[in-house]
Amino acid sequence: MSGSTTIKVPRTLRDRLALRAERDHLALAQVIERVLDENEDREFWARVHSEHAELSKAEREAYVDGNARRDDLGDAADDTLSERDEW
C-alpha cells in the first residue's frame, strides 16, 4: 500500500485539476505529477539551451564532433538487417 496525504489547495485550483483529470481520464495525482514532470523537462531544456548558448562556435563543433553518432551508410550489415527485419 502506498502512502498518501492530503494537501489543502484553493477550490479554484482543485476544480481546474478536476477538469483536467476528467478531460485526460486521469486521477488528480496523475495530473499533478504530469504537470511537475513537464515543468522539470522545460527547466532541463532551458538549462541545456542556456549552456549551449554560452559555448563558442568552436566549442560547440568540438562537442558535436565528439558526441554525435555517425552512420556508416556503406555498412553491408545495415542492408542485411533491413531486409531481414523488413525495415
N, C-alpha and C positions, 0 to 999 in steps of 0.2 A: 504494500500500500504506500503510495507516495504521499509525502506531506503536502499540506495545503494551508493557506492562510487567507484571511480576509483583509482587504485594503479598503480604505474609505476614499471614494472619489466623488466629485460632484455629480449629481444626477445627469446633467447635460453630457458629461463625458461618458458615463455609463450608457446613456441612450445612444450616443454615437458608436460606441463599441458594439452594442447590441445590434444596431442596424448593419454594421459591417459584418458582424458574425453571421447574421441571418443571410445577408447577401452572398457571402462566400461559403456558407454552410460550414462554419467553424464554431468552436467553443470560444467564449470570451478570452480565456487564457491563450488560446492559439492566435487570436487576433493581436493580443498584446505582444506575444512572442514574435510574430511575423513583423510587426512594426519595429521592435527592437532590432531584429536581425537586419531589416532593410536599412535602418539608421546606422548600424555598425558597418554595413557594406559601404554606404555613402561616405562615412568617415574614413574608412580604409582607402577608398579610391581617391578621396580628396588629398590624403597624405601622399599617396603614390604620385598623383599629379603635381603636388607641391614639390616633392623631392625631385621629380623628373624635370620640372621647370628650372630647378637650380643647377642642373648639370650643363656643362658646356657641350657644344656640338661634338667635340672630340670624345668627351667622357661618355656621352650618350651612344655614339657609334661603337666605342670600345665595349660598352656593356652589351649592346645588341649583338655584336660580333662574337662575344664570349658566351652568350647565353641563348642565342637563337637556335632553334632546331632546324637542321637542314635536311632536305630530302634529296637523295641521290636518284634522280629520275631515270638514270641508266641502269639501276639495280634490277636484274632479271627476276629476283625473288619477289619484287613488287608485283610483276605481271603474273607470276605463278600463284601468289596469294590471292590476287584479284580474281583470277579465273576460277580457282578452287572455291572461294567464298562468294563468288558471283557479285563482286562489288561493282 
